[in-house]
Amino acid sequence: MLGLKRKIRLETERLSLRPPAHSDYNAWTALRRDSESFLVPWEPTWAEDHLSRRAFTNRVYWASRSITSGTAVPLFLIRRSDDTLVGAITLDNIRRGPAQAGTLGYWIGAPFARQGFMGEAIAAMVHHAFERLELSRIEAACLPENVASRRLLERSGFKYEGVAQSYLQINGRWRTHVLYAALRTDRRGRTQAG
């Protein structure tokens, strides 16, 4: 069973979603470096060694352990037409028991933004989370001014749930986030009259 979990691979129309591998280091580093000004306003502050081989190796080991233990599903988005890394998506903080929930996070390289890749990736991850992992709820949060991410979540079936004050440190400051969620069986908006 654990070996099967480690071999996770999701396919979309244009992408293969798979765990990071040591051989992805050069592509990941180049994409993150080239997209730094695009990503930094929306992410936690990068550590000094963020782009180092050692930090990437730790990321690969964390991904493998997380998938094996069932606590997270971190996947790289690989464009199938040319085997290019375009971004990443992670279903993290997977909680079992009465919660059956996880938290979605993602990033896309600047050259690949607004081309529908992340929408495909989110659809695949949500399907996997509900159908394979049997989760009941997927949560996501973003900065209120990140209109592109908010629209993406809404197009992907996530519903706005509220605001979390000082939710995460982003770019060195505690920032308020807007909260979204997708439910396996979404009955929100329905009434007894319907």
Contact map, one row per residue, 1 for C-alpha under 8 A:
11111000000000000000000000000000000000000000000000000000000000000000000000000000000000000000000000000000000000000000000000000000000000000000000000000000000000000000000000000000000000000000000000
11111100000000000000000000000000000000000000000000000000000000000001100000000000000000000000000000000000000000000000000000000000000000000000000000000000000000000000000000000000000000000000000000
11111110000000000000000000000000000000000000000000000000000000000001000000000000000000000000000000000000000000000000000000000000000000000000000000000000000000000000000000000000000000000000000000
11111111000000000000000000000000000000000000000000000000000000000000000000000000000000000000000000000000000000000000000000000000000000000000000000000000000000000000000000000000000000000000000000
11111111000000000000000000000000000000000000000000000000000000000011000000000000000000000000000000000000000000000000000000000000000000000000000000000000000000000000000000000000000000000000000000
01111111000000000000000000000000000000000000000000000000000000010011000000000000000000000000000000000000000000000000000000000000000000000000000000000000000000000000000000000000000000000000000000
00111111100000000000000000000000000000000000000000000000000000000000000000000000000000000000000000000000000000000000000000000000000000000000000000000000000000000000000000000000000000000000000000
00011111110000000110000000000000000000000000000000000000000000000000000000000000000000000000000000000000000000000000000000000000000000000000000000000000000000000000000000000000000000000000000000
00000011111000011110000000000000000000000000000000000000000000000000000000000000000000000000000000000000000000000000000000000000000000000000000000000000000000000000000000000000000000000000000000
00000001111100011100000000000000000000000000000000000000000000000000000000000000000000000000000000000000000000000000000000011001000000000000000000000000000000000000000000000000000000000000000000
00000000111111111000000000000000000000000000000000000000000000000000000000000000000000000000000000000000000000000000000000010000000000000000000000000000000000000000000000000000000000000000000000
00000000011111110000000000000000000000000000000000000000000000000000000000000000000000000000000000000000000000000000000110010000000000000000000000000000000000000000000000000000000000000000000000
00000000001111100000000000000000000000000000000000000000000000000000000000000000000000000000000000000000000000000000000100000000000000000000000000000000000000000000000000000000000000000000000000
00000000001111110000000000000000000000000000000000000000000000000000000000000011100000000000000000000000000000000000100000000000000000000000000000000000000000000000000000000000000000000000000000
00000000001111111000000000000000000000000000000000000000000000000000000000001111000000000000000000000000000000000000100110000000000000000000000000000000000000000000000000000000000000000000000000
00000000111101111100000000000000000000000000000000000000000000000000000000001111000000000000000000000000000000000000000000000000000000000000000000000000000000000000000000000000000000000000000000
00000000111000111110000000000000000000000000000000000000000000000000000000111100000000000000000000000000000000000000000010000000000000000000000000000000000000000000000000000000000000000000000000
00000001110000011111000000000000000000000000000000000000000000000000000001111100000000000000000000000000000000000000000000000000000000000000000000000000000000000000000000000000000000000000000000
00000001100000001111100000000000000000000000000000000000000100110000000011110000000000000000000000000000000000000000000000000000000000000000000000000000000000000000000000000000000000000000000000
00000000000000000111110100000000000000000000000000000000000100100000000001110000000000000000000000000000000000000000000000000000000000000000000000000000000000000000000000000000000000000000000000
00000000000000000011111110000000000000000000000000000000000100000000000000000000000000000000000000000000000000000000000000000000000000000000000000000000000000000000000000000000000000000000000000
00000000000000000001111110000000000000000000000000000001100100000000000000000000000000000000000000000000000000000000000000000000000000000000000000000000000000000000000000000000000000000000000000
00000000000000000000111111000000000000000000000000000000000000000000000000000000000000000000000000000000000000000000000000000000000000000000000000000000000000000000000000000000000000000000000000
00000000000000000001111111110000000000000000000000000000000000000000000000000000000000000000000000000000000000000000000000000000000000000000000000000000000000000000000000000000000000000000000000
00000000000000000000111111111000000000000000000000001001000000000000000000000000000000000000000000000000000000000000000000000000000000000000000000000000000000000000000000000000000000000000000000
00000000000000000000001111111100000000000000000000000000000000000000000000000000000000000000000000000000000000000000000000000000000000000000000000000000000000000000000000000000000000000000000000
00000000000000000000000111111110000000000000000000000000000000000000000000000000000110000000000000000000000000000000000000000000000000000000000000000000000000000000000000000000000000000000000000
00000000000000000000000111111111000000000000000000000000000000000000000000000000000010000000000000000000000000000000000000000000000000000000000000000000000000000000000000000000000000000000000000
00000000000000000000000011111111100000000000000000110000000000000000000000000000000000000000000000000000000000000000000000000000000000000000000000000000000000000000000000000000000000000000000000
00000000000000000000000001111111110000000000000000000000000000000000000000000000000000000000000000000000000000000000000000000000000000000000000000000000000000000000000000000000000000000000000000
00000000000000000000000000111111111000000000000000000000000000000000000000000000000011000000000000000000000010000000000000000000000000000000000000000000000000000000000000000000000000000000000000
00000000000000000000000000011111111100000000000000100000000000000000000000000000000000000000000000000000000010000000000000000000000000000000000000000000000000000000000000000000000000000000000000
00000000000000000000000000001111111100000000000000100000000000000000000000000000000000000000000000000000000000000000000000000000000000000000000000000000000000000000000000000000000000000000000000
00000000000000000000000000000111111110000000000000000000000000000000000000000000000000000000000000000000000001000000000000000000000000000000000000000000000000000000000000000000000000000000000000
00000000000000000000000000000011111111100000000000000000000000000000000000000000000000000000000000000000000011100000000000000000000000000000000000000000000000000000000000000000000000000000000000
00000000000000000000000000000001111111110000000000000000000000000000000000000000000000000000000000000000000000000000000000000000000000000000000000000000000000000000000000000000000000000000000000
00000000000000000000000000000000011111111000000000000000000000000000000000000000000000000000000000000000000000000000000000000000000000000000000000000000000000000000000000000000000000000000000000
00000000000000000000000000000000001111111000000000000000000000000000000000000000000000000000000000000000000011000000000000000000000000000000000000000000000000000000000000000000000000000000000000
00000000000000000000000000000000001111111110000000000000000000000000000000000000000000000000000000000000001011000000000000000000000000000000000000000000000000000000000000000000000000000000000000
00000000000000000000000000000000000111111111110000000000000000000000000000000000000000000000000000000000000000000000000000000000000000000000000000000000000000000000000000100000000000000000000000
00000000000000000000000000000000000011111110000000000000000000000000000000000000000000000000000000000000000000000000000000000000000000000000000000000000000000000000000001100000000000000000000000
00000000000000000000000000000000000000111111000000000000000000000000000000000000000000000000000000000000000000000000000000000000000000000000011001000000000000000000000001100000000000000000000000
00000000000000000000000000000000000000111111110000000000000000000000000000000000000000000000000000000000000000000000000000000000000000000000000000000000000000000000000001100000000000000000000000
00000000000000000000000000000000000000010111110000000000000000000000000000000000000000000000000000000000000000000000000000000000000000000000000000000000000000000000000111110000000000000000000000
00000000000000000000000000000000000000010011111000000000000000000000000000000000000000000000000000000000000000000000000000000000000000000000000000000000000000000000000011110000000000000000000000
00000000000000000000000000000000000000010011111111000000000000000000000000000000000000000000000000000000000000000000000000000000000000000000000000000000000000000000000000100000000000000000000000
00000000000000000000000000000000000000000000111111000000000000000000000000000000000000000000000000000000000000000000000000000000000000000000000000000000000000000000000000000000000000000000000000
00000000000000000000000000000000000000000000011111000000000000000000000000000000000000000000000000000000000000000000000000000000000000000000000000000000000000000000000000000000000000000000000000
00000000000000000000000000000000000000000000011111110010000000000000000000000000000000000000000000000000000000000000000000000000000000000000000000000000000000000000000000000000000000000000000000
00000000000000000000000000000000000000000000011111110011000000000000000000000000000000000000000000000000000000000000000000000000000000000000000000000000000000000000000000000000000000000000000000
00000000000000000000000000001001100000000000000011111011000000000000000000000000000000000000000000000000000000000000000000000000000000000000000000000000000000000000000000000000000000000000000000
00000000000000000000000000001000000000000000000011111111000000000000000000000000000000000000000000000000000000000000000000000000000000000000000000000000000000000000000000000000000000000000000000
00000000000000000000000010000000000000000000000000111111100000000000000000000000000000000000000000000000000000000000000000000000000000000000000000000000000000000000000000000000000000000000000000
00000000000000000000000000000000000000000000000000011111110000000000000000000000000000000000000000000000000000000000000000000000000000000000000000000000000000000000000000000000000000000000000000
00000000000000000000000000000000000000000000000011111111111000000000000000000000000000000000000000000000000000000000000000000000000000000000000000000000000000000000000000000000000000000000000000
00000000000000000000010010000000000000000000000001111111111100000000000000000000000000000000000000000000000000000000000000000000000000000000000000000000000000000000000000000000000000000000000000
00000000000000000000010000000000000000000000000000001111111110000000000000000000000000000000000000000000000000000000000000000000000000000000000000000000000000000000000000000000000000000000000000
00000000000000000000000000000000000000000000000000000111111111000000000000000000000000000000000000000000000000000000000000000000000000000000000000000000000000000000000000000000000000000000000000
00000000000000000000000000000000000000000000000000000011111111100000000000000000000000000000000000000000000000000000000000000000000000000000000000000000000000000000000000000000000000000000000000
00000000000000000011110000000000000000000000000000000001111111110000000000000000000000000000000000000000000000000000000000000000000000000000000000000000000000000000000000000000000000000000000000
00000000000000000000000000000000000000000000000000000000111111111000000000000000000000000000000000000000000000000000000000000000000000000000000000000000000000000000000000000000000000000000000000
00000000000000000000000000000000000000000000000000000000011111111100000000000000000000000000000000000000000000000000000000000000000000000000000000000000000000000000000000000000000000000000000000
00000000000000000011000000000000000000000000000000000000001111111110000111000000000000000000000000000000000000000000000000000000000000000000000000000000000000000000000000000000000000000000000000
00000100000000000010000000000000000000000000000000000000000111111111000000000000000000000000000000000000000000000000000000000000000000000000000000000000000000000000000000000000000000000000000000
00000000000000000000000000000000000000000000000000000000000011111111100000000000000000000000000000000000000000000000000000000000000000000000000000000000000000000000000000000000000000000000000000
00000000000000000000000000000000000000000000000000000000000001111111111111000000000000000000000000000000000000000000000000000000000000000000000000000000000000000000000000000000000000000000000000
00001100000000000000000000000000000000000000000000000000000000111111111111000000000000000000000000000000000000000000000000000000000000000000000000000000000000000000000000000000000000000000000000
01101100000000000000000000000000000000000000000000000000000000011111111000000000000000000000000000000000000000000000000000000000000000000000000000000000000000000000000000000000000000000000000000
01000000000000000000000000000000000000000000000000000000000000001111111100000000000000000000000000000000000000000000000000000000000000000000000000000000000000000000000000000000000000000000000000
00000000000000000000000000000000000000000000000000000000000000000111111110000000000000000000010000000000000000000000000000000000000000000000000000000000000000000000000000000000000000000000000000
00000000000000000000000000000000000000000000000000000000000000000111111110000000000000000001111000000000000000000000000000000000000000000000000000000000000000000000000000000000000000000000000000
00000000000000000000000000000000000000000000000000000000000000100110111111000000000000000111110000000000000000000000000000000000000000000000000000000000000000000000000000000000000000000000000000
00000000000000000010000000000000000000000000000000000000000000100110011111100000000000000111000000000000000000000000000000000000000000000000000000000000000000000000000000000000000000000000000000
00000000000000000111000000000000000000000000000000000000000000100110000111110000000000011111000000000000000000000000000000000000000000000000000000000000000000000000000000000000000000000000000000
00000000000000001111000000000000000000000000000000000000000000000000000011111000000000011100000000000000000000000000000000000000000000000000000000000000000000000000000000000000000000000000000000
00000000000000001111000000000000000000000000000000000000000000000000000001111100000011111000000000000000000000000000000000000000000000000000000000000000000000000000000000000000000000000000000000
00000000000000111100000000000000000000000000000000000000000000000000000000111110000011111000000000000000000000000000000010000000000000000000000000000000000000000000000000000000000000000000000000
00000000000000111100000000000000000000000000000000000000000000000000000000011111001111100000000000000000000000000000000000000000000000000000000000000000000000000000000000000000000000000000000000
00000000000001110000000000000000000000000000000000000000000000000000000000001111111111000000000000000000000000000000000000000000000000000000000000000000000000000000000000000000000000000000000000
00000000000001110000000000000000000000000000000000000000000000000000000000000111111100000000000000000000000000000000000000000000000000000000000000000000000000000000000000000000000000000000000000
00000000000001000000000000000000000000000000000000000000000000000000000000000011111100000000000000000000000000000000000000000000000000000000000000000000000000000000000000000000000000000000000000
00000000000000000000000000000000000000000000000000000000000000000000000000000011111100000000000000000000000000000000000000000000000000000000000000000000000000000000000000000000000000000000000000
00000000000000000000000000000000000000000000000000000000000000000000000000000111111110000000000000000000000000000000000000000000000000000000000000000000000000000000000000000000000000000000000000
00000000000000000000000000100000000000000000000000000000000000000000000000000111111111000000000000000000000000000000000000000000000000000000000000000000000000000000000000000000000000000000000000
00000000000000000000000000110010000000000000000000000000000000000000000000011110001111100000000000000000000000000000000000000000000000000000000000000000000000000000000000000000000000000000000000
00000000000000000000000000000010000000000000000000000000000000000000000000011110000111110000000000000000000110010000000000000000000000000000000000000000000000000000000000000000000000000000000000
00000000000000000000000000000000000000000000000000000000000000000000000000011100000011111000000000000000011110000000000000000000000000000000000000000000000000000000000000000000000000000000000000
00000000000000000000000000000000000000000000000000000000000000000000000001111000000001111100000000000000011100000000000000000000000000000000000000000000000000000000000000000000000000000000000000
00000000000000000000000000000000000000000000000000000000000000000000000001111000000000111110000000000001111000000000000011000000000000000000000000000000000000000000000000000000000000000000000000
00000000000000000000000000000000000000000000000000000000000000000000000111100000000000011111000000000011110000000000000000000000000000000000000000000000000000000000000000000000000000000000000000
00000000000000000000000000000000000000000000000000000000000000000000000111000000000000001111110000000111100000000000000000001000000000000000000000000000000000000000000000000000000000000000000000
00000000000000000000000000000000000000000000000000000000000000000000001111000000000000000111110000000111100000000000000000000000000000000000000000000000000000000000000000000000000000000000000000
00000000000000000000000000000000000000000000000000000000000000000000001100000000000000000011111000001110000000000000000000000000000000000000000000000000000000000000000000000000000000000000000000
00000000000000000000000000000000000000000000000000000000000000000000011100000000000000000011111100011110000000000000000000000000000000000000000000000000000000000000000000000000000000000000000000
00000000000000000000000000000000000000000000000000000000000000000000001000000000000000000000111110111100000000000000000000000000000000000000000000000000000000000000000000000000000000000000000000
00000000000000000000000000000000000000000000000000000000000000000000000000000000000000000000011111111000000000000000000000000000000000000000000000000000000000000000000000000000000000000000000000
00000000000000000000000000000000000000000000000000000000000000000000000000000000000000000000001111110000000000000000000000000000000000000000000000000000000000000000000000000000000000000000000000
00000000000000000000000000000000000000000000000000000000000000000000000000000000000000000000000111110000000000000000000000000000000000000000000000000000000000000000000000000000000000000000000000
00000000000000000000000000000000000000000000000000000000000000000000000000000000000000000000001111111000000000000000000000000000000000011000000000000000000000000000000000000000000000000000000000
00000000000000000000000000000000000000000000000000000000000000000000000000000000000000000000011111111100000000000000000000000000000001111000000000000000000000000000000000000000000000000000000000
00000000000000000000000000000000000000000000000000000000000000000000000000000000000000000000111100111110000000000000000000000000000000111110000000000000000000000000000000000000000000000000000000
00000000000000000000000000000000000000000000000000000000000000000000000000000000000000000011111000011111000000000000000000000000000000101110000000000000000000000000000000000000000000000000000000
00000000000000000000000000000000000000000000000000000000000000000000000000000000000000000111110000001111100000000000000000000000000000000111000000000000000000000000000000000000000000000000000000
00000000000000000000000000000000000000000000000000000000000000000000000000000000000000001111000000000111110000000000000000000000000000000111100000000000000000000000000000000000000000000000000000
00000000000000000000000000000000000000000000000000000000000000000000000000000000000000001111000000000011111000000000000000000000000000000001100000000000000000000000000000000000000000000000000000
00000000000000000000000000000000000000000000000000000000000000000000000000000000000000111100000000000001111100000000010000000000000000000000000000000000000000000000000000000000000000000000000000
00000000000000000000000000000000000000100000000000000000000000000000000000000000000000111000000000000000111110000000000000000000000000000000000000000000000000000000000000000000000000000000000000
00000000000000000000000000000000000000000000000000000000000000000000000000000000000001110000000000000000011111011000010000000000000000000000000000000000000000000000000000000000000000000000000000
00000000000000000000000000000011001001100000000000000000000000000000000000000000000001100000000000000000001111111000000000000000000000000000000000000000000000000000000000000000000000000000000000
00000000000000000000000000000000011001100000000000000000000000000000000000000000000000000000000000000000000111111000000000000000000000000000000000000000000000000000000000000000000000000000000000
00000000000000000000000000000000001000000000000000000000000000000000000000000000000000000000000000000000000011111000000000000000000000000000000000000000000000000000000000000000000000000000000000
00000000000000000000000000000000000000000000000000000000000000000000000000000000000001000000000000000000000111111110100000000000000000000000000000000000000000000000000000000000000000000000000000
00000000000000000000000000000000000000000000000000000000000000000000000000000000000000000000000000000000000111111111100000000000000000000000000000000000000000000000000000000000000000000000000000
00000000000000000000000000000000000000000000000000000000000000000000000000000000000000000000000000000000000000011111100000000000000000000000000000000000000000000000000000000000000000000000000000
00000000000000000000000000000000000000000000000000000000000000000000000000000000000000000000000000000000000000011111100000000000000000000000000000000000000000000000000000000000000000000000000000
00000000000000000000000000000000000000000000000000000000000000000000000000000000000000000000000000000000000000001111111100000000000000000000000000000000000000000000000000000000000000000000000000
00000000000001100000000000000000000000000000000000000000000000000000000000000000000000000000000000000000000000011111111110000000000000000000000000000000000000000000000000000000000000000000000000
00000000000000000000000000000000000000000000000000000000000000000000000000000000000000000000000000000000010100000001111111000000000000000000000000000000000000000000000000000000000000000000000000
00000000000000000000000000000000000000000000000000000000000000000000000000000000000000000000000000000000000000000001111111100000000000000000000000000001001100000000000000000000000000000000000000
00000000000110100000000000000000000000000000000000000000000000000000000000000000000000000000000000000000000000000001111111110000000000000000000000000000000000000000000000000000000000000000000000
00000000000100101000000000000000000000000000000000000000000000000000000000001000000000001000000000000000000000000000111111111000000000000000000000000000000000000000000000000000000000000000000000
00000000000000000000000000000000000000000000000000000000000000000000000000000000000000001000000000000000000000000000011111111100000000000000000000000000000100000000000000000000000000000000000000
00000000000000000000000000000000000000000000000000000000000000000000000000000000000000000000000000000000000000000000001111111110000000000000000000000000000100000000000000000000000000000000000000
00000000011100000000000000000000000000000000000000000000000000000000000000000000000000000000000000000000000000000000000111111111000000000000000000000000000000000000000000000000000000000000000000
00000000010000000000000000000000000000000000000000000000000000000000000000000000000000000010000000000000000000000000000011111111100000000000000000000000000000000000000000000000000000000000000000
00000000000000000000000000000000000000000000000000000000000000000000000000000000000000000000000000000000000000000000000001111111110000000100000000000000000000000000000000000000000000000000000000
00000000000000000000000000000000000000000000000000000000000000000000000000000000000000000000000000000000000000000000000000111111111100000000000000000000000000000000000000000000000000000000000000
00000000010000000000000000000000000000000000000000000000000000000000000000000000000000000000000000000000000000000000000000011111111110000000000000000000000000000000000000000000000000000000000000
00000000000000000000000000000000000000000000000000000000000000000000000000000000000000000000000000000000000000000000000000001111111111100100000000000000000000000000000000000000000000000000000000
00000000000000000000000000000000000000000000000000000000000000000000000000000000000000000000000000000000000000000000000000000111111111110000000000000000000000000000000000000000000000010000000000
00000000000000000000000000000000000000000000000000000000000000000000000000000000000000000000000000000000000000000000000000000011111111100000000000000000000000000000000000000000000000000000000000
00000000000000000000000000000000000000000000000000000000000000000000000000000000000000000000000000000000000000000000000000000011111111000000000000000000000000000000000000000000000000000000000000
00000000000000000000000000000000000000000000000000000000000000000000000000000000000000000000000000000000000000000000000000000001111111100000000000000000000000000000000000000000000000000000000000
00000000000000000000000000000000000000000000000000000000000000000000000000000000000000000000000000010000000000000000000000000000111111110000000000000000000000000000000000000000000000000000000000
00000000000000000000000000000000000000000000000000000000000000000000000000000000000000000000000000011100000000000000000000000000111011111100000000000000000000000000000000000000000000010000000000
00000000000000000000000000000000000000000000000000000000000000000000000000000000000000000000000000111000000000000000000000000000010001111100000000000000000000000000000000000000000000111000000000
00000000000000000000000000000000000000000000000000000000000000000000000000000000000000000000000000111100000000000000000000000000000000111110000000000000000000000000000000000000000011110000000000
00000000000000000000000000000000000000000000000000000000000000000000000000000000000000000000000000001111000000000000000000000100100000111111000000000000000000000000000000000000000011100000000000
00000000000000000000000000000000000000000000000000000000000000000000000000000000000000000000000000001111000000000000000000000000000000001111100000000000000000000000000000000000001111000000000000
00000000000000000000000000000000000000000000000000000000000000000000000000000000000000000000000000000011100000000000000000000000000000000111110000000000000000000000000000000000001110000000000000
00000000000000000000000000000000000000000000000000000000000000000000000000000000000000000000000000000001100000000000000000000000000000000011111000000000000000000000000000000000111100000000000000
00000000000000000000000000000000000000000100000000000000000000000000000000000000000000000000000000000000000000000000000000000000000000000001111101001100000000000000000000000000111000000000000000
00000000000000000000000000000000000000000100000000000000000000000000000000000000000000000000000000000000000000000000000000000000000000000000111111000000000000000000000000000011110000000000000000
00000000000000000000000000000000000000000000000000000000000000000000000000000000000000000000000000000000000000000000000000000000000000000000011111100100000000000000000000000001110000000000000000
00000000000000000000000000000000000000000000000000000000000000000000000000000000000000000000000000000000000000000000000000000000000000000000001111100000000000000000000000000000000000000000000000
00000000000000000000000000000000000000000100000000000000000000000000000000000000000000000000000000000000000000000000000000000000000000000000011111111100000000000000000000000000000000000000000000
00000000000000000000000000000000000000000000000000000000000000000000000000000000000000000000000000000000000000000000000000000000000000000000000111111110000000000000000000000000000000000000000000
00000000000000000000000000000000000000000000000000000000000000000000000000000000000000000000000000000000000000000000000000000000000000000000000001111111000000000000000000000000000000000000000000
00000000000000000000000000000000000000000000000000000000000000000000000000000000000000000000000000000000000000000000000000000000000000000000010001111111100000000000000000000000000000000000000000
00000000000000000000000000000000000000000000000000000000000000000000000000000000000000000000000000000000000000000000000000000000000000000000010101111111110000000000000000000000000000000000000000
00000000000000000000000000000000000000000000000000000000000000000000000000000000000000000000000000000000000000000000000000000000000000000000000000111111111000000000000000000000000000000000000000
00000000000000000000000000000000000000000000000000000000000000000000000000000000000000000000000000000000000000000000001000000000000000000000000000011111111100000000000000000000000000000000000000
00000000000000000000000000000000000000000000000000000000000000000000000000000000000000000000000000000000000000000000000000000000000000000000000000001111111111100000000000000000000100000000000000
00000000000000000000000000000000000000000000000000000000000000000000000000000000000000000000000000000000000000000000000000000000000000000000000000000111111111110000000000000000000000000000000000
00000000000000000000000000000000000000000000000000000000000000000000000000000000000000000000000000000000000000000000001000000000000000000000000000000011111111000000000000000000000000000000000000
00000000000000000000000000000000000000000000000000000000000000000000000000000000000000000000000000000000000000000000001001100000000000000000000000000001111111000000000000000000000000000000000000
00000000000000000000000000000000000000000000000000000000000000000000000000000000000000000000000000000000000000000000000000000000000000000000000000000000111111100000000000000000000001000000000000
00000000000000000000000000000000000000000000000000000000000000000000000000000000000000000000000000000000000000000000000000000000000000000000000000000000111111110000000000000000000111100000000000
00000000000000000000000000000000000000000000000000000000000000000000000000000000000000000000000000000000000000000000000000000000000000000000000000000000110011111000000000000000000111000000000000
00000000000000000000000000000000000000000000000000000000000000000000000000000000000000000000000000000000000000000000000000000000000000000000000000000000010001111100000000000000011110000000000000
00000000000000000000000000000000000000000000000000000000000000000000000000000000000000000000000000000000000000000000000000000000000000000000000000000000000000111110000000000000011110000000000000
00000000000000000000000000000000000000000000000000000000000000000000000000000000000000000000000000000000000000000000000000000000000000000000000000000000000000011111000000000000011100000000000000
00000000000000000000000000000000000000000000000000000000000000000000000000000000000000000000000000000000000000000000000000000000000000000000000000000000000000001111100000000001111000000000000000
00000000000000000000000000000000000000000000000000000000000000000000000000000000000000000000000000000000000000000000000000000000000000000000000000000000000000000111111000000001111000000000000000
00000000000000000000000000000000000000000000000000000000000000000000000000000000000000000000000000000000000000000000000000000000000000000000000000000000000000000011111000000011100000000000000000
00000000000000000000000000000000000000000000000000000000000000000000000000000000000000000000000000000000000000000000000000000000000000000000000000000000000000000001111110000111100000000000000000
00000000000000000000000000000000000000000000000000000000000000000000000000000000000000000000000000000000000000000000000000000000000000000000000000000000000000000001111110000111100000000000000000
00000000000000000000000000000000000000000001000000000000000000000000000000000000000000000000000000000000000000000000000000000000000000000000000000000000000000000000011111000111100000000000000000
00000000000000000000000000000000000000000001100000000000000000000000000000000000000000000000000000000000000000000000000000000000000000000000000000000000000000000000011111111110000000000000000000
00000000000000000000000000000000000000001111100000000000000000000000000000000000000000000000000000000000000000000000000000000000000000000000000000000000000000000000000111111110000000000000000000
00000000000000000000000000000000000000011111110000000000000000000000000000000000000000000000000000000000000000000000000000000000000000000000000000000000000000000000000011111000000000000000000000
00000000000000000000000000000000000000000001100000000000000000000000000000000000000000000000000000000000000000000000000000000000000000000000000000000000000000000000000011111100000000000000000000
00000000000000000000000000000000000000000000000000000000000000000000000000000000000000000000000000000000000000000000000000000000000000000000000000000000000000000000000011111110000000000000000000
00000000000000000000000000000000000000000000000000000000000000000000000000000000000000000000000000000000000000000000000000000000000000000000000000000000000000000000011111011111000000000000000000
00000000000000000000000000000000000000000000000000000000000000000000000000000000000000000000000000000000000000000000000000000000000000000000001000000000000000000000111111001111100000000000000000
00000000000000000000000000000000000000000000000000000000000000000000000000000000000000000000000000000000000000000000000000000000000000000000001100000000000000000011111100000111110000000000000000
00000000000000000000000000000000000000000000000000000000000000000000000000000000000000000000000000000000000000000000000000000000000000000000111100000000000000000011111100000011111000000000000000
00000000000000000000000000000000000000000000000000000000000000000000000000000000000000000000000000000000000000000000000000000000000000000000111100000000000000011111000000000001111100000000000000
00000000000000000000000000000000000000000000000000000000000000000000000000000000000000000000000000000000000000000000000000000000000000000011110000000000000000011111000000000000111110000000000000
00000000000000000000000000000000000000000000000000000000000000000000000000000000000000000000000000000000000000000000000000000000000000000011100000000000100001111100000000000000011111000000000000
00000000000000000000000000000000000000000000000000000000000000000000000000000000000000000000000000000000000000000000000000000000000000001111000000000000000001111000000000000000001111100000000000
00000000000000000000000000000000000000000000000000000000000000000000000000000000000000000000000000000000000000000000000000000000000000001110000000000000000011100000000000000000000111110100000000
00000000000000000000000000000000000000000000000000000000000000000000000000000000000000000000000000000000000000000000000000000000000000011100000000000000000001000000000000000000000011111100000000
00000000000000000000000000000000000000000000000000000000000000000000000000000000000000000000000000000000000000000000000000000000010000111000000000000000000000000000000000000000000001111100000000
00000000000000000000000000000000000000000000000000000000000000000000000000000000000000000000000000000000000000000000000000000000000000010000000000000000000000000000000000000000000000111110000000
00000000000000000000000000000000000000000000000000000000000000000000000000000000000000000000000000000000000000000000000000000000000000000000000000000000000000000000000000000000000001111111000000
00000000000000000000000000000000000000000000000000000000000000000000000000000000000000000000000000000000000000000000000000000000000000000000000000000000000000000000000000000000000000001111110000
00000000000000000000000000000000000000000000000000000000000000000000000000000000000000000000000000000000000000000000000000000000000000000000000000000000000000000000000000000000000000000111110000
00000000000000000000000000000000000000000000000000000000000000000000000000000000000000000000000000000000000000000000000000000000000000000000000000000000000000000000000000000000000000000011111000
00000000000000000000000000000000000000000000000000000000000000000000000000000000000000000000000000000000000000000000000000000000000000000000000000000000000000000000000000000000000000000011111101
00000000000000000000000000000000000000000000000000000000000000000000000000000000000000000000000000000000000000000000000000000000000000000000000000000000000000000000000000000000000000000000111111
00000000000000000000000000000000000000000000000000000000000000000000000000000000000000000000000000000000000000000000000000000000000000000000000000000000000000000000000000000000000000000000011111
00000000000000000000000000000000000000000000000000000000000000000000000000000000000000000000000000000000000000000000000000000000000000000000000000000000000000000000000000000000000000000000001111
00000000000000000000000000000000000000000000000000000000000000000000000000000000000000000000000000000000000000000000000000000000000000000000000000000000000000000000000000000000000000000000011111
